[in-house]
Amino acid sequence: MPIKLLFFILLVALPLGTRVLIYQFTPGFHEYEALAIYLSDLLLLAIIAVFLRRFRQAVKATVYKWSDFIVAAVPGKIAAYGLIAFLGLAGLSIILAVSPGLAVYNFLRLMLLAVFALAVGKIVFERKILEKILLLLAILAVIQSVVGILQFKTQSNLGLQILGESPVGASNPDTSRVAVGSARLMRAYGTFPHPNILAAFLLLGLFGLFHFYFHLTGLKEYQGTAASYFGPNFYKRSALAAGIFLVSIGLILTFSRTAWLTGFLGTLPFIIW
């Protein structure tokens, strides 16, 4: 299967928390202290397998060294050596880890992501592919925002466990909540394992929506008159504006302060323009 097709399937599966729990490193259950295999992990491994197969074929046909290949796969030697240094420092942290098994597991996942970055590094910088990636992220962000809004409204999960939704609820002590007056309200999760992860994903979708809104809006639409507002691409711009509104609301309901700050700084140039 082409690596580009696998990459787009991975993007669709990325928001889905569908998984199989393999092992728990600590007593009880904690989201970040468990070994689990996600649906997206299988797709990521498939992409890496295709990448390594192509690399093996390239090695047979050439005399390039591993270092030459790595430098060619990423933009410049600094990026390549920086990635190697980053992985080296991350590996050293295993020595001081409270739970060595959990540290090794997460380090292996980090290494897989590094190889994955090499595999798709050139794909995401192709303009036509980048446009499709942004469009897909924007659509998925709107869907996740609607799920998050409904979760916040009902203060419970929506029964979407088949899509990886966590068994969250306002009465569940393991659910991430925020204090509002004397009440403790459940934060929006979407189908992600934590509201902060949902917030990061929504930011990607929000900036994707900004990108398409700018490209569908010409100088004439900024004149401030009714005629200019109802000009070309009115319906597409209206759909994008509705998407921006929904994703913004979903982002607010995650109550992720870092994401709020990032979203504000990213939205400010959009508003000023």
ChimeraX commands (.cxc) that place a marker at each C-alpha (Angstrom):
marker #1 position 0.00,0.00,0.00 radius 0.5
marker #1 position 1.38,3.49,-0.86 radius 0.5
marker #1 position 2.88,5.27,2.12 radius 0.5
marker #1 position 0.82,8.41,1.41 radius 0.5
marker #1 position -2.45,6.48,1.62 radius 0.5
marker #1 position -1.34,4.87,4.88 radius 0.5
marker #1 position -0.49,8.32,6.23 radius 0.5
marker #1 position -3.97,9.68,5.50 radius 0.5
marker #1 position -5.61,6.62,7.05 radius 0.5
marker #1 position -3.43,7.24,10.12 radius 0.5
marker #1 position -4.65,10.84,10.32 radius 0.5
marker #1 position -8.26,9.63,10.32 radius 0.5
marker #1 position -7.49,7.07,13.04 radius 0.5
marker #1 position -5.39,9.49,15.11 radius 0.5
marker #1 position -8.32,10.96,17.14 radius 0.5
marker #1 position -9.68,7.48,17.87 radius 0.5
marker #1 position -8.61,6.12,21.23 radius 0.5
marker #1 position -9.46,2.55,20.20 radius 0.5
marker #1 position -6.93,0.37,22.00 radius 0.5
marker #1 position -6.16,-2.87,23.79 radius 0.5
marker #1 position -4.71,-2.63,27.30 radius 0.5
marker #1 position -1.65,-4.92,27.60 radius 0.5
marker #1 position -0.10,-4.13,30.98 radius 0.5
marker #1 position -0.43,-1.73,33.91 radius 0.5
marker #1 position 2.88,-0.61,35.46 radius 0.5
marker #1 position 1.32,0.75,38.66 radius 0.5
marker #1 position -1.54,-0.41,40.93 radius 0.5
marker #1 position -5.00,0.58,39.78 radius 0.5
marker #1 position -5.34,2.31,36.44 radius 0.5
marker #1 position -3.74,5.49,35.19 radius 0.5
marker #1 position -3.84,6.64,31.58 radius 0.5
marker #1 position -0.12,7.42,31.40 radius 0.5
marker #1 position 1.12,4.41,33.38 radius 0.5
marker #1 position -0.29,1.66,31.17 radius 0.5
marker #1 position 0.99,-0.21,28.15 radius 0.5
marker #1 position -1.64,-0.21,25.42 radius 0.5
marker #1 position -1.72,-0.87,21.70 radius 0.5
marker #1 position -3.74,1.73,19.78 radius 0.5
marker #1 position -5.27,1.36,16.34 radius 0.5
marker #1 position -3.07,4.27,15.23 radius 0.5
marker #1 position 0.01,2.36,16.46 radius 0.5
marker #1 position -0.67,-0.41,13.93 radius 0.5
marker #1 position -0.90,2.10,11.10 radius 0.5
marker #1 position 2.25,3.86,12.30 radius 0.5
marker #1 position 4.12,0.54,12.30 radius 0.5
marker #1 position 2.82,-0.19,8.79 radius 0.5
marker #1 position 4.18,3.15,7.55 radius 0.5
marker #1 position 7.56,2.47,9.18 radius 0.5
marker #1 position 7.64,-1.03,7.62 radius 0.5
marker #1 position 7.07,0.40,4.13 radius 0.5
marker #1 position 9.69,3.07,4.78 radius 0.5
marker #1 position 12.32,0.55,5.94 radius 0.5
marker #1 position 11.59,-1.74,2.99 radius 0.5
marker #1 position 12.20,1.14,0.59 radius 0.5
marker #1 position 15.33,2.06,2.49 radius 0.5
marker #1 position 16.66,-1.50,2.21 radius 0.5
marker #1 position 16.02,-1.43,-1.53 radius 0.5
marker #1 position 17.82,1.92,-1.78 radius 0.5
marker #1 position 20.83,0.54,0.12 radius 0.5
marker #1 position 21.09,-2.39,-2.30 radius 0.5
marker #1 position 21.13,0.01,-5.24 radius 0.5
marker #1 position 23.57,2.55,-3.75 radius 0.5
marker #1 position 26.56,2.80,-1.42 radius 0.5
marker #1 position 25.08,5.44,0.90 radius 0.5
marker #1 position 25.76,5.17,4.59 radius 0.5
marker #1 position 23.07,5.37,7.27 radius 0.5
marker #1 position 24.23,8.88,8.23 radius 0.5
marker #1 position 23.96,10.02,4.60 radius 0.5
marker #1 position 20.43,8.68,4.38 radius 0.5
marker #1 position 19.32,10.33,7.63 radius 0.5
marker #1 position 20.72,13.70,6.58 radius 0.5
marker #1 position 19.00,13.38,3.19 radius 0.5
marker #1 position 15.67,12.45,4.76 radius 0.5
marker #1 position 15.42,15.56,6.95 radius 0.5
marker #1 position 16.09,19.21,6.12 radius 0.5
marker #1 position 19.76,19.59,6.93 radius 0.5
marker #1 position 22.48,18.14,9.13 radius 0.5
marker #1 position 21.50,20.28,12.12 radius 0.5
marker #1 position 18.04,18.74,12.21 radius 0.5
marker #1 position 19.47,15.21,11.88 radius 0.5
marker #1 position 22.07,15.64,14.60 radius 0.5
marker #1 position 19.57,17.48,16.78 radius 0.5
marker #1 position 17.19,14.52,16.52 radius 0.5
marker #1 position 19.97,12.09,17.45 radius 0.5
marker #1 position 20.98,14.27,20.45 radius 0.5
marker #1 position 17.38,14.54,21.57 radius 0.5
marker #1 position 16.91,10.76,21.51 radius 0.5
marker #1 position 20.21,10.31,23.35 radius 0.5
marker #1 position 19.17,12.65,26.16 radius 0.5
marker #1 position 15.76,11.01,26.35 radius 0.5
marker #1 position 17.46,7.63,26.68 radius 0.5
marker #1 position 19.58,8.90,29.59 radius 0.5
marker #1 position 16.43,9.81,31.50 radius 0.5
marker #1 position 15.65,6.08,31.83 radius 0.5
marker #1 position 18.46,5.80,34.39 radius 0.5
marker #1 position 16.69,8.19,36.79 radius 0.5
marker #1 position 13.16,6.94,36.12 radius 0.5
marker #1 position 11.03,5.81,39.06 radius 0.5
marker #1 position 9.49,3.10,36.87 radius 0.5
marker #1 position 12.22,1.81,34.50 radius 0.5
marker #1 position 9.79,-0.45,32.63 radius 0.5
marker #1 position 7.43,2.42,31.88 radius 0.5
marker #1 position 10.39,4.64,30.90 radius 0.5
marker #1 position 11.72,2.05,28.44 radius 0.5
marker #1 position 8.25,1.59,26.93 radius 0.5
marker #1 position 7.79,5.33,26.39 radius 0.5
marker #1 position 11.34,5.69,25.03 radius 0.5
marker #1 position 10.64,2.97,22.45 radius 0.5
marker #1 position 7.47,4.82,21.44 radius 0.5
marker #1 position 9.52,8.01,21.10 radius 0.5
marker #1 position 12.00,6.22,18.83 radius 0.5
marker #1 position 9.15,4.92,16.68 radius 0.5
marker #1 position 7.85,8.47,16.31 radius 0.5
marker #1 position 11.33,9.66,15.29 radius 0.5
marker #1 position 11.52,7.02,12.54 radius 0.5
marker #1 position 7.95,7.91,11.57 radius 0.5
marker #1 position 9.01,11.56,11.24 radius 0.5
marker #1 position 11.77,10.53,8.84 radius 0.5
marker #1 position 9.30,8.41,6.87 radius 0.5
marker #1 position 6.76,11.18,6.31 radius 0.5
marker #1 position 9.08,14.19,6.48 radius 0.5
marker #1 position 9.04,14.78,2.75 radius 0.5
marker #1 position 5.33,13.99,2.36 radius 0.5
marker #1 position 4.03,16.77,4.60 radius 0.5
marker #1 position 6.12,19.42,2.84 radius 0.5
marker #1 position 4.54,18.77,-0.57 radius 0.5
marker #1 position 2.11,21.64,-1.07 radius 0.5
marker #1 position -0.77,19.60,-2.51 radius 0.5
marker #1 position -0.40,16.99,0.23 radius 0.5
marker #1 position -0.17,19.68,2.90 radius 0.5
marker #1 position -3.45,21.19,1.73 radius 0.5
marker #1 position -5.16,17.81,2.02 radius 0.5
marker #1 position -3.65,17.24,5.48 radius 0.5
marker #1 position -4.92,20.62,6.71 radius 0.5
marker #1 position -8.38,19.97,5.26 radius 0.5
marker #1 position -8.60,16.57,6.93 radius 0.5
marker #1 position -7.39,17.95,10.26 radius 0.5
marker #1 position -9.95,20.77,10.03 radius 0.5
marker #1 position -12.84,18.35,9.39 radius 0.5
marker #1 position -11.75,16.02,12.19 radius 0.5
marker #1 position -11.34,18.96,14.58 radius 0.5
marker #1 position -14.93,20.08,13.93 radius 0.5
marker #1 position -16.20,16.55,14.62 radius 0.5
marker #1 position -14.15,16.30,17.82 radius 0.5
marker #1 position -15.41,19.73,18.92 radius 0.5
marker #1 position -19.04,18.63,18.53 radius 0.5
marker #1 position -18.31,15.51,20.60 radius 0.5
marker #1 position -16.56,17.61,23.26 radius 0.5
marker #1 position -19.40,20.15,23.40 radius 0.5
marker #1 position -21.99,17.39,23.86 radius 0.5
marker #1 position -19.85,15.77,26.55 radius 0.5
marker #1 position -19.65,19.04,28.44 radius 0.5
marker #1 position -23.39,19.62,28.04 radius 0.5
marker #1 position -24.32,16.17,29.40 radius 0.5
marker #1 position -21.33,16.02,31.81 radius 0.5
marker #1 position -20.85,12.43,30.72 radius 0.5
marker #1 position -19.46,10.30,27.94 radius 0.5
marker #1 position -21.61,9.75,24.85 radius 0.5
marker #1 position -21.27,5.98,24.70 radius 0.5
marker #1 position -18.70,6.10,21.91 radius 0.5
marker #1 position -16.37,3.54,23.49 radius 0.5
marker #1 position -16.03,1.78,20.13 radius 0.5
marker #1 position -14.29,4.95,18.90 radius 0.5
marker #1 position -12.03,5.01,21.95 radius 0.5
marker #1 position -14.02,7.45,24.10 radius 0.5
marker #1 position -12.94,7.25,27.73 radius 0.5
marker #1 position -15.55,6.24,30.36 radius 0.5
marker #1 position -15.64,9.75,31.78 radius 0.5
marker #1 position -18.30,11.52,33.79 radius 0.5
marker #1 position -18.70,14.32,36.32 radius 0.5
marker #1 position -19.22,11.76,39.10 radius 0.5
marker #1 position -16.14,9.74,38.12 radius 0.5
marker #1 position -13.20,10.69,40.41 radius 0.5
marker #1 position -10.69,9.76,37.66 radius 0.5
marker #1 position -12.23,12.25,35.24 radius 0.5
marker #1 position -10.39,15.52,34.71 radius 0.5
marker #1 position -12.64,18.30,36.06 radius 0.5
marker #1 position -12.47,22.03,36.62 radius 0.5
marker #1 position -13.81,23.98,39.61 radius 0.5
marker #1 position -16.47,26.54,38.69 radius 0.5
marker #1 position -17.76,28.16,41.88 radius 0.5
marker #1 position -18.87,25.33,44.16 radius 0.5
marker #1 position -19.27,22.88,41.25 radius 0.5
marker #1 position -16.70,20.66,39.56 radius 0.5
marker #1 position -17.43,20.34,35.85 radius 0.5
marker #1 position -16.10,17.68,33.53 radius 0.5
marker #1 position -13.74,18.97,30.85 radius 0.5
marker #1 position -14.29,18.07,27.19 radius 0.5
marker #1 position -12.45,14.90,26.15 radius 0.5
marker #1 position -13.66,14.10,22.63 radius 0.5
marker #1 position -12.43,10.60,21.83 radius 0.5
marker #1 position -8.99,11.36,23.25 radius 0.5
marker #1 position -7.64,10.02,26.57 radius 0.5
marker #1 position -7.23,13.52,28.07 radius 0.5
marker #1 position -8.61,17.04,27.47 radius 0.5
marker #1 position -5.12,18.47,26.93 radius 0.5
marker #1 position -4.55,16.08,24.01 radius 0.5
marker #1 position -7.91,17.08,22.54 radius 0.5
marker #1 position -6.90,20.74,22.91 radius 0.5
marker #1 position -3.64,20.17,21.00 radius 0.5
marker #1 position -5.52,18.44,18.19 radius 0.5
marker #1 position -8.13,21.21,18.01 radius 0.5
marker #1 position -5.36,23.79,17.65 radius 0.5
marker #1 position -4.11,22.01,14.53 radius 0.5
marker #1 position -7.63,22.01,13.10 radius 0.5
marker #1 position -8.20,25.65,14.04 radius 0.5
marker #1 position -5.07,26.84,12.24 radius 0.5
marker #1 position -6.05,24.70,9.26 radius 0.5
marker #1 position -9.44,26.46,9.15 radius 0.5
marker #1 position -7.71,29.85,9.29 radius 0.5
marker #1 position -5.53,28.81,6.35 radius 0.5
marker #1 position -8.51,27.96,4.14 radius 0.5
marker #1 position -10.48,31.03,5.22 radius 0.5
marker #1 position -7.62,33.30,4.16 radius 0.5
marker #1 position -7.27,31.56,0.80 radius 0.5
marker #1 position -10.99,31.93,0.05 radius 0.5
marker #1 position -11.14,35.59,1.00 radius 0.5
marker #1 position -9.89,38.25,-1.40 radius 0.5
marker #1 position -9.31,41.94,-0.80 radius 0.5
marker #1 position -12.78,42.80,-2.08 radius 0.5
marker #1 position -14.38,40.77,0.73 radius 0.5
marker #1 position -12.64,43.02,3.28 radius 0.5
marker #1 position -14.37,46.21,2.16 radius 0.5
marker #1 position -16.96,45.95,4.93 radius 0.5
marker #1 position -20.03,46.32,2.72 radius 0.5
marker #1 position -22.91,43.87,2.34 radius 0.5
marker #1 position -22.05,43.42,-1.33 radius 0.5
marker #1 position -18.47,42.47,-0.54 radius 0.5
marker #1 position -19.51,40.16,2.30 radius 0.5
marker #1 position -21.89,38.20,0.06 radius 0.5
marker #1 position -19.29,38.03,-2.70 radius 0.5
marker #1 position -17.45,35.02,-4.13 radius 0.5
marker #1 position -17.10,31.87,-2.01 radius 0.5
marker #1 position -19.70,33.16,0.47 radius 0.5
marker #1 position -21.05,29.71,1.34 radius 0.5
marker #1 position -17.58,28.17,1.68 radius 0.5
marker #1 position -16.44,31.06,3.89 radius 0.5
marker #1 position -19.60,30.73,5.98 radius 0.5
marker #1 position -18.95,27.02,6.47 radius 0.5
marker #1 position -15.35,27.76,7.49 radius 0.5
marker #1 position -16.53,30.50,9.88 radius 0.5
marker #1 position -18.96,28.03,11.48 radius 0.5
marker #1 position -16.12,25.52,11.78 radius 0.5
marker #1 position -13.88,28.12,13.42 radius 0.5
marker #1 position -16.67,28.93,15.88 radius 0.5
marker #1 position -17.28,25.27,16.81 radius 0.5
marker #1 position -13.58,24.46,17.19 radius 0.5
marker #1 position -13.07,27.59,19.31 radius 0.5
marker #1 position -15.91,26.56,21.62 radius 0.5
marker #1 position -14.52,23.03,21.85 radius 0.5
marker #1 position -11.08,24.45,22.66 radius 0.5
marker #1 position -12.54,26.60,25.45 radius 0.5
marker #1 position -14.32,23.60,26.99 radius 0.5
marker #1 position -11.06,21.63,27.28 radius 0.5
marker #1 position -9.98,24.19,29.91 radius 0.5
marker #1 position -6.38,23.73,28.79 radius 0.5
marker #1 position -4.66,27.00,29.69 radius 0.5
marker #1 position -1.59,26.34,27.54 radius 0.5
marker #1 position -3.85,25.64,24.55 radius 0.5
marker #1 position -5.86,28.78,25.32 radius 0.5
marker #1 position -2.70,30.89,25.25 radius 0.5
marker #1 position -1.45,29.22,22.06 radius 0.5
marker #1 position -4.86,29.61,20.43 radius 0.5
marker #1 position -5.04,33.27,21.43 radius 0.5
marker #1 position -1.58,34.04,20.04 radius 0.5
marker #1 position -2.39,32.16,16.84 radius 0.5
marker #1 position -5.79,33.82,16.44 radius 0.5
marker #1 position -4.63,37.37,17.15 radius 0.5
marker #1 position -2.95,37.89,13.74 radius 0.5
marker #1 position -6.09,36.48,12.09 radius 0.5
marker #1 position -8.29,39.03,13.89 radius 0.5
marker #1 position -5.87,41.93,13.26 radius 0.5
marker #1 position -5.74,41.10,9.54 radius 0.5
marker link #1:1,2 radius 0.2
marker link #1:2,3 radius 0.2
marker link #1:3,4 radius 0.2
marker link #1:4,5 radius 0.2
marker link #1:5,6 radius 0.2
marker link #1:6,7 radius 0.2
marker link #1:7,8 radius 0.2
marker link #1:8,9 radius 0.2
marker link #1:9,10 radius 0.2
marker link #1:10,11 radius 0.2
marker link #1:11,12 radius 0.2
marker link #1:12,13 radius 0.2
marker link #1:13,14 radius 0.2
marker link #1:14,15 radius 0.2
marker link #1:15,16 radius 0.2
marker link #1:16,17 radius 0.2
marker link #1:17,18 radius 0.2
marker link #1:18,19 radius 0.2
marker link #1:19,20 radius 0.2
marker link #1:20,21 radius 0.2
marker link #1:21,22 radius 0.2
marker link #1:22,23 radius 0.2
marker link #1:23,24 radius 0.2
marker link #1:24,25 radius 0.2
marker link #1:25,26 radius 0.2
marker link #1:26,27 radius 0.2
marker link #1:27,28 radius 0.2
marker link #1:28,29 radius 0.2
marker link #1:29,30 radius 0.2
marker link #1:30,31 radius 0.2
marker link #1:31,32 radius 0.2
marker link #1:32,33 radius 0.2
marker link #1:33,34 radius 0.2
marker link #1:34,35 radius 0.2
marker link #1:35,36 radius 0.2
marker link #1:36,37 radius 0.2
marker link #1:37,38 radius 0.2
marker link #1:38,39 radius 0.2
marker link #1:39,40 radius 0.2
marker link #1:40,41 radius 0.2
marker link #1:41,42 radius 0.2
marker link #1:42,43 radius 0.2
marker link #1:43,44 radius 0.2
marker link #1:44,45 radius 0.2
marker link #1:45,46 radius 0.2
marker link #1:46,47 radius 0.2
marker link #1:47,48 radius 0.2
marker link #1:48,49 radius 0.2
marker link #1:49,50 radius 0.2
marker link #1:50,51 radius 0.2
marker link #1:51,52 radius 0.2
marker link #1:52,53 radius 0.2
marker link #1:53,54 radius 0.2
marker link #1:54,55 radius 0.2
marker link #1:55,56 radius 0.2
marker link #1:56,57 radius 0.2
marker link #1:57,58 radius 0.2
marker link #1:58,59 radius 0.2
marker link #1:59,60 radius 0.2
marker link #1:60,61 radius 0.2
marker link #1:61,62 radius 0.2
marker link #1:62,63 radius 0.2
marker link #1:63,64 radius 0.2
marker link #1:64,65 radius 0.2
marker link #1:65,66 radius 0.2
marker link #1:66,67 radius 0.2
marker link #1:67,68 radius 0.2
marker link #1:68,69 radius 0.2
marker link #1:69,70 radius 0.2
marker link #1:70,71 radius 0.2
marker link #1:71,72 radius 0.2
marker link #1:72,73 radius 0.2
marker link #1:73,74 radius 0.2
marker link #1:74,75 radius 0.2
marker link #1:75,76 radius 0.2
marker link #1:76,77 radius 0.2
marker link #1:77,78 radius 0.2
marker link #1:78,79 radius 0.2
marker link #1:79,80 radius 0.2
marker link #1:80,81 radius 0.2
marker link #1:81,82 radius 0.2
marker link #1:82,83 radius 0.2
marker link #1:83,84 radius 0.2
marker link #1:84,85 radius 0.2
marker link #1:85,86 radius 0.2
marker link #1:86,87 radius 0.2
marker link #1:87,88 radius 0.2
marker link #1:88,89 radius 0.2
marker link #1:89,90 radius 0.2
marker link #1:90,91 radius 0.2
marker link #1:91,92 radius 0.2
marker link #1:92,93 radius 0.2
marker link #1:93,94 radius 0.2
marker link #1:94,95 radius 0.2
marker link #1:95,96 radius 0.2
marker link #1:96,97 radius 0.2
marker link #1:97,98 radius 0.2
marker link #1:98,99 radius 0.2
marker link #1:99,100 radius 0.2
marker link #1:100,101 radius 0.2
marker link #1:101,102 radius 0.2
marker link #1:102,103 radius 0.2
marker link #1:103,104 radius 0.2
marker link #1:104,105 radius 0.2
marker link #1:105,106 radius 0.2
marker link #1:106,107 radius 0.2
marker link #1:107,108 radius 0.2
marker link #1:108,109 radius 0.2
marker link #1:109,110 radius 0.2
marker link #1:110,111 radius 0.2
marker link #1:111,112 radius 0.2
marker link #1:112,113 radius 0.2
marker link #1:113,114 radius 0.2
marker link #1:114,115 radius 0.2
marker link #1:115,116 radius 0.2
marker link #1:116,117 radius 0.2
marker link #1:117,118 radius 0.2
marker link #1:118,119 radius 0.2
marker link #1:119,120 radius 0.2
marker link #1:120,121 radius 0.2
marker link #1:121,122 radius 0.2
marker link #1:122,123 radius 0.2
marker link #1:123,124 radius 0.2
marker link #1:124,125 radius 0.2
marker link #1:125,126 radius 0.2
marker link #1:126,127 radius 0.2
marker link #1:127,128 radius 0.2
marker link #1:128,129 radius 0.2
marker link #1:129,130 radius 0.2
marker link #1:130,131 radius 0.2
marker link #1:131,132 radius 0.2
marker link #1:132,133 radius 0.2
marker link #1:133,134 radius 0.2
marker link #1:134,135 radius 0.2
marker link #1:135,136 radius 0.2
marker link #1:136,137 radius 0.2
marker link #1:137,138 radius 0.2
marker link #1:138,139 radius 0.2
marker link #1:139,140 radius 0.2
marker link #1:140,141 radius 0.2
marker link #1:141,142 radius 0.2
marker link #1:142,143 radius 0.2
marker link #1:143,144 radius 0.2
marker link #1:144,145 radius 0.2
marker link #1:145,146 radius 0.2
marker link #1:146,147 radius 0.2
marker link #1:147,148 radius 0.2
marker link #1:148,149 radius 0.2
marker link #1:149,150 radius 0.2
marker link #1:150,151 radius 0.2
marker link #1:151,152 radius 0.2
marker link #1:152,153 radius 0.2
marker link #1:153,154 radius 0.2
marker link #1:154,155 radius 0.2
marker link #1:155,156 radius 0.2
marker link #1:156,157 radius 0.2
marker link #1:157,158 radius 0.2
marker link #1:158,159 radius 0.2
marker link #1:159,160 radius 0.2
marker link #1:160,161 radius 0.2
marker link #1:161,162 radius 0.2
marker link #1:162,163 radius 0.2
marker link #1:163,164 radius 0.2
marker link #1:164,165 radius 0.2
marker link #1:165,166 radius 0.2
marker link #1:166,167 radius 0.2
marker link #1:167,168 radius 0.2
marker link #1:168,169 radius 0.2
marker link #1:169,170 radius 0.2
marker link #1:170,171 radius 0.2
marker link #1:171,172 radius 0.2
marker link #1:172,173 radius 0.2
marker link #1:173,174 radius 0.2
marker link #1:174,175 radius 0.2
marker link #1:175,176 radius 0.2
marker link #1:176,177 radius 0.2
marker link #1:177,178 radius 0.2
marker link #1:178,179 radius 0.2
marker link #1:179,180 radius 0.2
marker link #1:180,181 radius 0.2
marker link #1:181,182 radius 0.2
marker link #1:182,183 radius 0.2
marker link #1:183,184 radius 0.2
marker link #1:184,185 radius 0.2
marker link #1:185,186 radius 0.2
marker link #1:186,187 radius 0.2
marker link #1:187,188 radius 0.2
marker link #1:188,189 radius 0.2
marker link #1:189,190 radius 0.2
marker link #1:190,191 radius 0.2
marker link #1:191,192 radius 0.2
marker link #1:192,193 radius 0.2
marker link #1:193,194 radius 0.2
marker link #1:194,195 radius 0.2
marker link #1:195,196 radius 0.2
marker link #1:196,197 radius 0.2
marker link #1:197,198 radius 0.2
marker link #1:198,199 radius 0.2
marker link #1:199,200 radius 0.2
marker link #1:200,201 radius 0.2
marker link #1:201,202 radius 0.2
marker link #1:202,203 radius 0.2
marker link #1:203,204 radius 0.2
marker link #1:204,205 radius 0.2
marker link #1:205,206 radius 0.2
marker link #1:206,207 radius 0.2
marker link #1:207,208 radius 0.2
marker link #1:208,209 radius 0.2
marker link #1:209,210 radius 0.2
marker link #1:210,211 radius 0.2
marker link #1:211,212 radius 0.2
marker link #1:212,213 radius 0.2
marker link #1:213,214 radius 0.2
marker link #1:214,215 radius 0.2
marker link #1:215,216 radius 0.2
marker link #1:216,217 radius 0.2
marker link #1:217,218 radius 0.2
marker link #1:218,219 radius 0.2
marker link #1:219,220 radius 0.2
marker link #1:220,221 radius 0.2
marker link #1:221,222 radius 0.2
marker link #1:222,223 radius 0.2
marker link #1:223,224 radius 0.2
marker link #1:224,225 radius 0.2
marker link #1:225,226 radius 0.2
marker link #1:226,227 radius 0.2
marker link #1:227,228 radius 0.2
marker link #1:228,229 radius 0.2
marker link #1:229,230 radius 0.2
marker link #1:230,231 radius 0.2
marker link #1:231,232 radius 0.2
marker link #1:232,233 radius 0.2
marker link #1:233,234 radius 0.2
marker link #1:234,235 radius 0.2
marker link #1:235,236 radius 0.2
marker link #1:236,237 radius 0.2
marker link #1:237,238 radius 0.2
marker link #1:238,239 radius 0.2
marker link #1:239,240 radius 0.2
marker link #1:240,241 radius 0.2
marker link #1:241,242 radius 0.2
marker link #1:242,243 radius 0.2
marker link #1:243,244 radius 0.2
marker link #1:244,245 radius 0.2
marker link #1:245,246 radius 0.2
marker link #1:246,247 radius 0.2
marker link #1:247,248 radius 0.2
marker link #1:248,249 radius 0.2
marker link #1:249,250 radius 0.2
marker link #1:250,251 radius 0.2
marker link #1:251,252 radius 0.2
marker link #1:252,253 radius 0.2
marker link #1:253,254 radius 0.2
marker link #1:254,255 radius 0.2
marker link #1:255,256 radius 0.2
marker link #1:256,257 radius 0.2
marker link #1:257,258 radius 0.2
marker link #1:258,259 radius 0.2
marker link #1:259,260 radius 0.2
marker link #1:260,261 radius 0.2
marker link #1:261,262 radius 0.2
marker link #1:262,263 radius 0.2
marker link #1:263,264 radius 0.2
marker link #1:264,265 radius 0.2
marker link #1:265,266 radius 0.2
marker link #1:266,267 radius 0.2
marker link #1:267,268 radius 0.2
marker link #1:268,269 radius 0.2
marker link #1:269,270 radius 0.2
marker link #1:270,271 radius 0.2
marker link #1:271,272 radius 0.2
marker link #1:272,273 radius 0.2
view
